[in-house]
Amino acid sequence: MGKKNRIKVMIVDDHSLVRHGIKAVFEAYDEILLVAEAENGKEAIEMCQKYRPDIVLMDMVMPVLDGSEATDKIIKRWPDIKIIALTSFNDKDLIKKSLKAGAVSYILKNISADKLIKTIKDVYKGKLILSSQATRVLLSDLREKDNENIELTQREKEVLCLIVEGLSNKQIAERLFLSNSTVQFHVSNILNKLGVSKRTEAAYLALKQKLVELPG
């Protein structure tokens, strides 16, 4: 696979042994290109500015700036970068914090090498990948609503469907032939109507409440 077509990944973890272990895994897969490493959230932001990775493997518990805070800052500045929370802690509060910050995946460090690579590939394609524990936490934390009380316009349903597919605002604008500002307006309305603050939450609520029908 050509270098241009490889998935650019950055590892953020304060333990060098963990970083070296993940690097060793990446060396066996031509699809992955490791572009940077960071020891804490502050370094992660600086590395994102310099290398613009497609995917960030983000430890959640780190010194200087933790993973959730770094995720929030990165997503606000570079919304196309996808954050995978990779942690040793299966903690309800930590799961909620990382997902609310904008992580699109939450997986544990005991994941197998094959599953880690598959998660990276799936997230790169726009899929939302969570451990079973994280899924339960997110869904239980979402505000329960009756489908009939959530009134979305046809255009909002189209935009929500593309959010579920993992598209960014720019990609949604291109797909629907809309301006970026119009898409931002629709996304803001959708989040308000669903009573959530993050796209990840909106996507999972949409799937749980069957608010949209996905192709295939």
C-alpha contacts under 8 A as a table, 3 or more apart, distances in Angstrom:
res1	aa1	res2	aa2	distance
1	M	5	N	6.57
1	M	6	R	6.89
1	M	30	D	6.44
1	M	31	E	6.62
2	G	5	N	5.47
2	G	6	R	6.72
3	K	6	R	5.39
3	K	33	L	7.65
5	N	31	E	7.63
6	R	30	D	7.38
6	R	31	E	4.86
6	R	32	I	5.39
6	R	33	L	5.80
7	I	31	E	6.15
7	I	32	I	4.95
7	I	33	L	5.72
7	I	54	D	6.35
7	I	55	I	7.47
7	I	121	K	7.85
7	I	124	Y	7.48
8	K	32	I	6.39
8	K	33	L	4.89
8	K	34	L	5.93
8	K	35	V	6.01
8	K	53	P	4.95
8	K	54	D	5.09
8	K	55	I	6.35
9	V	32	I	6.94
9	V	33	L	6.03
9	V	34	L	4.95
9	V	35	V	5.89
9	V	36	A	7.25
9	V	53	P	5.40
9	V	54	D	6.00
9	V	55	I	4.80
9	V	56	V	5.69
9	V	57	L	7.33
10	M	34	L	5.93
10	M	35	V	5.76
10	M	36	A	4.83
10	M	37	E	5.57
10	M	38	A	7.78
10	M	53	P	6.18
10	M	55	I	6.45
10	M	56	V	4.82
10	M	57	L	6.17
11	I	19	R	6.59
11	I	34	L	7.81
11	I	36	A	6.60
11	I	37	E	4.84
11	I	38	A	6.38
11	I	56	V	6.07
11	I	57	L	4.95
11	I	58	M	6.51
12	V	19	R	7.65
12	V	37	E	5.78
12	V	38	A	4.68
12	V	39	E	5.74
12	V	40	N	6.38
12	V	41	G	7.37
12	V	44	A	6.41
12	V	56	V	7.22
12	V	57	L	5.96
12	V	58	M	4.95
12	V	59	D	5.92
13	D	16	S	7.22
13	D	18	V	7.06
13	D	19	R	6.50
13	D	37	E	7.97
13	D	38	A	6.43
13	D	39	E	5.07
13	D	40	N	6.32
13	D	58	M	6.69
13	D	59	D	5.18
13	D	62	M	7.14
14	D	38	A	7.52
14	D	39	E	4.26
14	D	40	N	5.89
14	D	59	D	7.83
14	D	62	M	6.03
14	D	63	P	7.58
15	H	18	V	5.47
15	H	19	R	6.64
15	H	39	E	7.27
16	S	19	R	5.04
16	S	20	H	6.10
16	S	39	E	7.95
17	L	20	H	5.13
17	L	21	G	6.14
18	V	21	G	5.08
18	V	22	I	6.31
19	R	22	I	5.25
19	R	23	K	6.10
19	R	37	E	7.68
20	H	23	K	5.01
20	H	24	A	6.17
21	G	24	A	5.17
21	G	25	V	6.50
22	I	25	V	5.03
22	I	26	F	6.31
23	K	26	F	5.05
23	K	27	E	6.36
23	K	34	L	7.47
24	A	27	E	5.29
24	A	28	A	7.22
25	V	28	A	5.74
25	V	29	Y	7.36
25	V	113	A	6.38
26	F	29	Y	5.36
26	F	30	D	7.78
26	F	32	I	6.14
26	F	33	L	7.52
26	F	34	L	7.41
27	E	30	D	7.24
29	Y	32	I	5.96
30	D	33	L	7.53
35	V	51	Y	6.73
35	V	53	P	6.94
36	A	47	M	6.69
36	A	51	Y	7.18
37	E	44	A	7.61
37	E	47	M	7.65
38	A	41	G	7.54
38	A	43	E	5.37
38	A	44	A	5.32
38	A	47	M	7.26
39	E	43	E	6.52
39	E	44	A	7.51
39	E	62	M	7.83
40	N	43	E	5.50
40	N	44	A	6.24
40	N	62	M	5.74
40	N	63	P	6.14
40	N	64	V	6.34
40	N	65	L	6.07
40	N	66	D	6.80
40	N	67	G	7.62
41	G	44	A	4.84
41	G	45	I	6.40
41	G	62	M	7.27
41	G	63	P	7.88
41	G	64	V	6.91
41	G	65	L	4.60
41	G	66	D	5.50
41	G	67	G	5.75
41	G	69	E	7.38
41	G	70	A	4.84
41	G	71	T	7.96
42	K	45	I	5.41
42	K	46	E	6.61
42	K	64	V	6.76
42	K	65	L	5.63
42	K	70	A	6.86
43	E	46	E	5.06
43	E	47	M	6.10
44	A	47	M	5.07
44	A	48	C	6.11
44	A	70	A	7.20
45	I	48	C	5.11
45	I	49	Q	6.37
45	I	70	A	6.76
45	I	73	K	7.61
45	I	74	I	6.24
46	E	49	Q	5.19
46	E	50	K	6.50
47	M	50	K	5.03
47	M	51	Y	5.82
47	M	52	R	7.46
48	C	51	Y	5.30
48	C	52	R	4.73
48	C	53	P	6.37
48	C	74	I	7.61
49	Q	52	R	5.97
52	R	81	I	7.51
53	P	56	V	6.74
53	P	81	I	6.65
54	D	80	D	7.51
54	D	81	I	5.26
54	D	82	K	6.33
54	D	124	Y	7.13
55	I	81	I	5.95
55	I	82	K	4.95
55	I	83	I	5.88
55	I	84	I	7.19
55	I	120	I	7.29
55	I	123	V	7.99
55	I	124	Y	7.00
56	V	81	I	7.36
56	V	82	K	6.33
56	V	83	I	4.86
56	V	84	I	6.00
57	L	83	I	6.26
57	L	84	I	4.95
57	L	85	A	6.08
57	L	86	L	6.04
58	M	67	G	6.04
58	M	71	T	7.86
58	M	83	I	6.64
58	M	84	I	5.90
58	M	85	A	4.87
58	M	86	L	5.58
58	M	87	T	7.77
59	D	62	M	6.96
59	D	66	D	7.97
59	D	67	G	5.67
59	D	85	A	5.99
59	D	86	L	5.18
59	D	87	T	5.31
60	M	66	D	5.87
60	M	67	G	3.95
60	M	68	S	6.05
60	M	85	A	6.54
60	M	86	L	7.09
60	M	87	T	6.05
60	M	94	L	7.75
60	M	98	S	7.44
61	V	66	D	5.50
61	V	67	G	6.13
61	V	87	T	7.71
62	M	65	L	6.51
62	M	66	D	4.81
62	M	67	G	6.64
63	P	66	D	6.14
65	L	69	E	6.52
65	L	70	A	6.46
66	D	69	E	5.61
66	D	70	A	6.22
67	G	70	A	5.06
67	G	71	T	5.90
67	G	85	A	7.82
67	G	98	S	7.45
68	S	71	T	5.03
68	S	72	D	6.23
68	S	97	K	6.39
68	S	98	S	4.90
68	S	101	A	5.76
69	E	72	D	5.21
69	E	73	K	6.35
69	E	101	A	7.08
70	A	73	K	5.19
70	A	74	I	6.04
71	T	74	I	5.15
71	T	75	I	6.01
71	T	83	I	6.81
71	T	98	S	7.51
71	T	101	A	5.91
71	T	102	G	6.44
71	T	103	A	6.70
72	D	75	I	5.37
72	D	76	K	6.20
72	D	101	A	4.62
72	D	102	G	6.12
73	K	76	K	5.29
73	K	77	R	6.26
74	I	77	R	5.18
74	I	78	W	5.67
74	I	79	P	7.32
74	I	81	I	7.62
75	I	78	W	5.12
75	I	79	P	4.53
75	I	80	D	7.45
75	I	81	I	6.67
75	I	82	K	7.77
75	I	102	G	6.57
76	K	79	P	5.85
78	W	81	I	5.81
79	P	82	K	7.61
79	P	168	S	7.21
80	D	168	S	6.20
82	K	103	A	7.00
82	K	104	V	6.60
82	K	123	V	7.29
82	K	124	Y	7.43
83	I	102	G	7.36
83	I	103	A	4.80
83	I	104	V	5.95
83	I	105	S	6.91
84	I	103	A	5.75
84	I	104	V	6.05
84	I	105	S	4.67
84	I	106	Y	5.94
84	I	107	I	7.47
84	I	120	I	7.99
85	A	98	S	7.04
85	A	103	A	6.26
85	A	104	V	7.88
85	A	105	S	5.88
85	A	106	Y	4.60
85	A	107	I	6.18
86	L	106	Y	6.15
86	L	107	I	5.15
86	L	108	L	5.52
86	L	109	K	5.94
87	T	90	N	7.75
87	T	106	Y	7.83
87	T	107	I	6.61
87	T	108	L	5.01
87	T	109	K	5.43
88	S	108	L	5.46
88	S	109	K	5.33
88	S	110	N	7.49
89	F	94	L	7.74
89	F	108	L	7.09
90	N	94	L	7.70
90	N	95	I	7.33
90	N	108	L	7.24
90	N	133	Q	7.48
91	D	94	L	5.26
91	D	95	I	6.08
92	K	95	I	5.16
92	K	96	K	6.24
92	K	134	A	7.66
92	K	137	V	6.44
93	D	96	K	5.14
93	D	97	K	6.02
94	L	97	K	5.02
94	L	98	S	6.10
95	I	98	S	5.36
95	I	99	L	6.18
95	I	106	Y	7.16
95	I	134	A	6.08
95	I	137	V	7.32
95	I	138	L	7.92
96	K	99	L	5.32
96	K	100	K	5.99
96	K	134	A	7.98
96	K	137	V	7.02
96	K	138	L	6.58
97	K	100	K	5.25
97	K	101	A	6.16
98	S	101	A	5.03
98	S	102	G	6.61
98	S	103	A	5.81
98	S	106	Y	7.90
99	L	102	G	5.17
99	L	103	A	4.89
99	L	104	V	6.76
99	L	105	S	7.68
99	L	106	Y	7.67
99	L	138	L	7.87
99	L	200	T	7.14
99	L	201	E	7.84
100	K	103	A	7.31
100	K	197	S	7.39
100	K	198	K	6.15
100	K	200	T	7.88
100	K	201	E	7.63
101	A	198	K	7.67
102	G	198	K	6.45
102	G	199	R	7.53
102	G	200	T	6.80
103	A	106	Y	7.16
103	A	200	T	7.69
104	V	123	V	7.48
104	V	128	L	5.63
104	V	129	I	6.79
104	V	130	L	7.74
104	V	200	T	6.22
105	S	123	V	7.55
105	S	128	L	6.09
105	S	129	I	4.84
105	S	130	L	4.96
105	S	131	S	7.90
106	Y	129	I	7.07
106	Y	130	L	4.97
106	Y	131	S	6.10
106	Y	134	A	6.55
107	I	111	I	7.24
107	I	130	L	6.20
107	I	131	S	5.41
108	L	111	I	5.86
108	L	131	S	7.59
111	I	115	K	6.38
111	I	116	L	6.29
112	S	115	K	5.25
112	S	116	L	6.13
113	A	116	L	5.09
113	A	117	I	6.32
114	D	117	I	5.29
114	D	118	K	6.16
115	K	118	K	4.93
115	K	119	T	5.98
116	L	119	T	5.10
116	L	120	I	6.30
117	I	120	I	5.08
117	I	121	K	6.23
118	K	121	K	5.07
118	K	122	D	6.02
119	T	122	D	5.08
119	T	123	V	5.99
119	T	129	I	6.65
120	I	123	V	5.23
120	I	124	Y	6.05
121	K	124	Y	5.08
121	K	125	K	6.34
122	D	125	K	5.10
122	D	126	G	6.49
122	D	127	K	5.34
122	D	128	L	7.67
122	D	129	I	7.48
123	V	126	G	4.99
123	V	127	K	4.84
123	V	128	L	6.18
123	V	129	I	6.77
124	Y	127	K	7.31
125	K	166	G	7.58
126	G	165	E	5.78
126	G	166	G	3.99
126	G	167	L	6.36
127	K	164	V	7.89
127	K	165	E	6.30
127	K	166	G	5.85
128	L	166	G	7.25
128	L	200	T	7.73
130	L	133	Q	7.85
130	L	134	A	5.80
130	L	135	T	5.88
131	S	134	A	5.21
131	S	135	T	6.28
132	S	135	T	5.13
132	S	136	R	6.38
133	Q	136	R	5.29
133	Q	137	V	6.37
134	A	137	V	5.10
134	A	138	L	6.11
135	T	138	L	5.24
135	T	139	L	6.11
136	R	139	L	5.37
136	R	140	S	6.01
137	V	140	S	5.29
137	V	141	D	6.10
138	L	141	D	5.18
138	L	142	L	6.35
138	L	201	E	7.39
139	L	142	L	5.33
139	L	204	Y	7.18
139	L	205	L	7.23
139	L	208	K	7.84
140	S	143	R	7.97
142	L	196	V	7.49
142	L	201	E	7.29
142	L	205	L	7.12
143	R	195	G	6.88
143	R	196	V	7.87
145	K	149	N	6.92
145	K	150	I	7.47
146	D	149	N	5.41
146	D	150	I	7.00
147	N	150	I	5.37
147	N	151	E	8.00
147	N	209	Q	6.48
147	N	211	L	7.19
148	E	151	E	6.92
150	I	193	K	6.57
150	I	194	L	6.93
151	E	193	K	7.62
152	L	155	R	7.94
152	L	156	E	5.70
152	L	157	K	6.14
152	L	190	I	7.42
152	L	193	K	7.78
153	T	156	E	5.06
153	T	157	K	6.25
154	Q	157	K	5.08
154	Q	158	E	6.34
155	R	158	E	5.01
155	R	159	V	6.24
155	R	186	H	7.94
156	E	159	V	5.02
156	E	160	L	5.96
156	E	186	H	6.01
156	E	187	V	7.59
156	E	190	I	6.57
157	K	160	L	4.98
157	K	161	C	6.04
157	K	211	L	7.61
157	K	212	V	6.32
158	E	161	C	5.17
158	E	162	L	6.52
159	V	162	L	5.20
159	V	163	I	6.27
159	V	172	I	6.91
159	V	183	V	7.61
159	V	186	H	7.24
159	V	187	V	7.21
160	L	163	I	4.88
160	L	164	V	6.23
160	L	187	V	7.62
160	L	190	I	7.32
160	L	202	A	7.83
160	L	203	A	7.29
160	L	206	A	7.66
160	L	212	V	7.28
161	C	164	V	5.13
161	C	165	E	6.43
161	C	212	V	5.87
161	C	213	E	7.23
161	C	214	L	6.64
162	L	165	E	4.84
162	L	166	G	6.41
162	L	167	L	5.70
162	L	172	I	6.53
163	I	166	G	5.04
163	I	167	L	5.46
163	I	168	S	7.20
163	I	172	I	7.97
163	I	199	R	6.91
163	I	203	A	6.34
164	V	167	L	7.58
164	V	202	A	7.88
164	V	203	A	4.67
164	V	204	Y	7.60
164	V	206	A	7.59
164	V	207	L	7.89
167	L	170	K	7.92
167	L	171	Q	5.65
167	L	172	I	6.07
168	S	171	Q	5.14
168	S	172	I	6.13
169	N	172	I	5.03
169	N	173	A	6.09
169	N	180	N	6.58
169	N	183	V	6.22
169	N	184	Q	6.80
170	K	173	A	5.10
170	K	174	E	6.35
170	K	180	N	6.12
171	Q	174	E	5.11
171	Q	175	R	6.12
172	I	175	R	5.03
172	I	176	L	6.06
172	I	178	L	7.89
172	I	183	V	7.14
173	A	176	L	5.38
173	A	177	F	5.52
173	A	178	L	4.63
173	A	179	S	5.71
173	A	180	N	5.69
173	A	183	V	6.11
174	E	177	F	5.08
174	E	178	L	6.60
175	R	178	L	7.90
178	L	182	T	6.37
178	L	183	V	6.73
179	S	182	T	5.24
179	S	183	V	6.47
180	N	183	V	5.15
180	N	184	Q	6.17
181	S	184	Q	5.00
181	S	185	F	6.19
182	T	185	F	5.04
182	T	186	H	6.35
183	V	186	H	5.09
183	V	187	V	6.08
184	Q	187	V	5.10
184	Q	188	S	6.09
185	F	188	S	5.23
185	F	189	N	6.31
186	H	189	N	5.09
186	H	190	I	6.14
187	V	190	I	5.04
187	V	191	L	6.22
188	S	191	L	5.28
188	S	192	N	6.25
189	N	192	N	5.12
189	N	193	K	6.11
190	I	193	K	5.17
190	I	194	L	6.11
190	I	202	A	7.88
191	L	194	L	5.21
191	L	195	G	5.96
191	L	196	V	5.28
191	L	197	S	6.01
191	L	198	K	7.19
191	L	199	R	7.45
191	L	202	A	6.50
192	N	195	G	5.08
192	N	196	V	6.50
192	N	197	S	7.64
193	K	196	V	7.97
194	L	202	A	6.79
194	L	205	L	7.81
196	V	201	E	6.25
196	V	202	A	6.34
197	S	201	E	7.24
197	S	202	A	7.88
198	K	201	E	5.36
198	K	202	A	6.41
199	R	202	A	4.91
199	R	203	A	6.07
200	T	203	A	5.13
200	T	204	Y	6.34
201	E	204	Y	5.28
201	E	205	L	6.03
202	A	205	L	5.14
202	A	206	A	5.97
203	A	206	A	5.09
203	A	207	L	6.34
204	Y	207	L	5.10
204	Y	208	K	6.03
205	L	208	K	5.00
205	L	209	Q	5.88
205	L	210	K	7.99
206	A	209	Q	5.36
206	A	210	K	5.57
206	A	211	L	4.88
206	A	212	V	6.33
207	L	210	K	4.91
207	L	211	L	6.61
207	L	212	V	7.13
208	K	211	L	7.92
210	K	213	E	7.01
